[in-house]
Amino acid sequence: MRKRLQFIEREHLPLRGDYETLTIYYRLFIPEMFPEYRRAIYLDVDTIIQRDPRELLDYPLENYLFAAHQDHVAQKYPETIRYVHNYLGLKLKHYFNSGVLLMNLAQLRDEHFTQQFTNLLNTYHLPFCAPDQDYLNILCYQRILTLPATWNALPPIRPEDTLVHDPAIIHYCFFDKPWHYQNIAYDQYFWNAASQTTLMNELLQEQRSFSSDNHQHEEIALHQLLAHADRLANTLPSVKSLNLIS
């Protein structure tokens, strides 16, 4: 395990995007890091929990490797739609957000998931837009059970998206951060949680100091991400042609 992580640190330092760090890969090593557990719940740090997540541990996974909710960001932009279809070789309804995961650790260990991931990572050095999420979706194609939106309530992105009533877990993914912008969907849950900490004033100051230059920087980052997705979709062969998806 340590050798695998050290290899990633040596060989995969230049990650793309403003918010990508080596830690994005760590969730994919959880099955081997905690061999004493049969299931686990993974949450991104930009989540707020409204209901006991242990309810998820009783979710009927059967032989599915993960349970997760669909990624709506990928469904909004023509560039990301082409990226998922043409480059990843996946259907949008089978492309999931990796910020909230119910993990079938026992099954993942039985199928040597971590070894498959490190072999894929070290053999092909594939360019991706969301590396950890894309590897997970590729390796687990049609082995991810769909969670109800209440367990990964994302701020509405598409016109057809609606707010989840009484969400269990809110996920402020992508650029929709209530500590940066006012009137973000579900921001009342964030500020209610923040008010119960010593960080409330600091977070309010963070929001007040988030300038137009910061906003412009995020707009540029989005443009670069979409351009990167379009290049991959239009200039490289599909990952599916590598026969990585069973």
Disulfide bonds with the S-S distance in Angstrom:
none
